[in-house]
Amino acid sequence: MLPELFFAYFAVTIVLFSIFVVTARNPVHSVLWMLLLFFHIAGLYLFLNAEFIAAIQIIIYAGAILVLYLFVVFLLNLREELKIYRFIGGWPSGLTFGIALLAVIILSIRSFIAAPPGKYSINLIREETHTKALAKLLYTDYLFPFEIISVILLVAIVGVIVLAKRRLKT
Amino acid sequence: MFENIIRPETLEPIVRSVINIGIILINIAIIVGIALFHVAYATYFERKTIGHMQVRLGPIEVGPHGILQPIADGLKLLFKEDVIPQVADRTVFYIAPVIFFTAAMTSLAVIPFFEKFVIADINIGLLFLFAMSSLGAYGIVMSGWASNSKYAFLGGLRSAAQVLSYEIAMGLSLVGVMIMAGSLNLSEIVKAQQTYPLGLYLIPQILGFGVFLIAMFAETGRCPFDLPEAESELVAGYFVEYSGFRFALFFLGEYIGMFIMSSIAVVCFLGGWTVPQFILGIPLIGDILSKIPNIIWFLLKVYFFIFLYYWVRATVPRYRYDQLMAIGWKILIPVALANIVITGLIKLWVKGMI
């Protein structure tokens, strides 16, 4: 009973907060709702016994990426967003697409098959600690995808430096 | 720590869990009480230390040698008028100091004060501390923005950039410790240190310790990296519009932040609550010193670092902003990365030894 209650709390609040993120008129408030959202997602990870991912979720997303977002919002100096009424309402098409998407999702849920249970049961992870179990998998079985992601990130970093340096010269 | 008082196996499961929660609550109350008392007297200690370093007396009027000064200051802050700027974003203005203070207090939960005395003995202790320190940055940035004042806003922006850059250096400097201990649990890190020379990681991890020490000052926004609140340029930086108890929350958060950074340094590099082994080796003195309770050793080491904070504040002038960024990105991060590679290679090649 208690686990279901916890999950229900997280599920409901995550949905609510994501709606608040989109509907907040002030961009800084929107970032703050996002911060709360990230903390609840971390809570959901903890609930799944994935403590390492929960911590990384907060350190990387809340601690680094969201602060950068906040920085950009500050530098753009946006205050309240303007509210202007549209000439043509977009809600009929929005509703149609929304219902269509929902139907697709519901249909795909029906064909959902649970994967066969692997070697890593909850007890094994608890015994080995989640960090160690994740690291072992990441650096043995999934080393190649991991390296590819690193290279992609490196490309992004190099690209940023090239762009910044070019503007500096001219 | 109360295992001997009650015998858990004789009780009903529900009673047992209620008692467990009760014990945790008592522990929390003890730690919060000690932390607030610490903040009160850390300010007194700071003013006295810096006073004597500058050849003056420091607080002397309230009580003998000014010993009641922190209590007088606390009362003053409580009874001050709570001024809120008219154009401030009220909700965020109210929340910001609470976020800052909560982040600092929550970090206390994972710090092992002595063996088995830790509120939450979690496996990701170090990562939890990083997460909370990055949450604390929000308190600063938000207070700067919500005040709607130029000084506060500039202070908040500076602090966001500073905390962001130095958190990377701080995290990387502790990776060496993680590699050597093979764990992120702070109690395990202390235990793992016992097999190394002198029972300290200070010597094999001297590079990491150096980087951590510098990042520690920047992360708490203390001198010589107190740019977010540089008095001569920004009046008081991000909390310039706060008064009364909201200001006190920032104050408490900053001093608890210093305590936490010092505790991380002690736990990761100076062997936590354990007695340094080279002292135990001395025939007569070692026996006497090993009788001293572990908590005293822990606090002695922590207060050494807190003294270091004050010492540096009285000695070193403030850095310029570009110098701060250059130190963080061009020196500390490369050194910390080199430290990780060296530690990893040595651990691979010379298993067992350093």
Boltz contact constraints between the chains, C-beta under 6 A:
constraints:
  - contact:
      token1: [A, 51]
      token2: [B, 124]
      max_distance: 6.0
  - contact:
      token1: [A, 55]
      token2: [B, 124]
      max_distance: 6.0
  - contact:
      token1: [A, 55]
      token2: [B, 127]
      max_distance: 6.0
  - contact:
      token1: [A, 55]
      token2: [B, 131]
      max_distance: 6.0
  - contact:
      token1: [A, 58]
      token2: [B, 131]
      max_distance: 6.0
  - contact:
      token1: [A, 59]
      token2: [B, 130]
      max_distance: 6.0
  - contact:
      token1: [A, 59]
      token2: [B, 131]
      max_distance: 6.0
  - contact:
      token1: [A, 63]
      token2: [B, 134]
      max_distance: 6.0
  - contact:
      token1: [A, 67]
      token2: [B, 160]
      max_distance: 6.0
  - contact:
      token1: [A, 67]
      token2: [B, 164]
      max_distance: 6.0
  - contact:
      token1: [A, 129]
      token2: [B, 123]
      max_distance: 6.0
